[in-house]
Amino acid sequence: MQANHEPPCGITTLLRDQFDRWKSDPKHLGLDWGYYSPDCPPLLFIGGGGVAATAVPLITVSIEPLRTHHFEAQIAQAAPSVRPYIDWNWSYFDVFPRVVSGVVQPYWRNMVEFGEGWSSARIDPTSPWASFRDFMIELPYIPMHACEHVPRASRAAGDALKGLFAARVEALVKLWPDATFVV
């Protein structure tokens, strides 16, 4: 049960393309930038690298990542160059705990019970990262960090977001055709 520690070509292409587009124009997605931050590159995939090729991953679709107290640390991790950016996305459950010094935020604590129900595994709520890495991927529909959830703030970017989301789903389904998507 080998995991995909290095992203396959289709995933790598998506990540490189979005990183390059963000580097040349941080506002390329056309969002209402009064609500979103262009300072951090797009978070396309939350995990994937630890999921075995023979697994049936749980792929959760979220609205968008929110800015929190560790936002600057995420920028420092993801923004310098494409390699740390790829790791931040594809190996998120290895990278993120280092970025936040192991602190498990309420969002991830809430995902523990959901993850246990899905995977039938006991997940340590004080350190769920390794468990999440093995079976879960999250796709933020809007891959940019928001100050708060404001649905109208993404209207102008509807077509760009839909196309980027569809490309990410297609890339994951090629890897895991039996994946379960939960919205």
C-alpha angles and dihedrals in degrees: 000000000000117000123222097246091162112048116247119249096269093051093044091050092052092048095046092046094051093044091051092046091049092048092052096039117007090192096051095123092065098230124157095270093200085078103031132057120232089191096090123053119248116286100220101165129023098203135330102142095089097048113105117239089238094049128104100227127205107235113195121196115214130183100241141314114269126224111250137167091287095054093108090052090053091051090050089052100043108030107059098076144339097266096059088042092055091047091049089056106034097033094035096138089057097041102038097059089056091048092053095037092246096300111149108217121214091258092059093041088056090050090057094074091043090049093049091052091050100042101031086225127124108247120200104234091206092057112013096154101100091048093048090047091060100056114005138080124174124206115198104210088212104041097200127090115255130200088224138343107281108160096195090059091076099048096097090054096048098119095042092048093046092051094047092047092049091050091052093048091048092051092051094046089054088058098038110021091177096049117138116231119204120188 
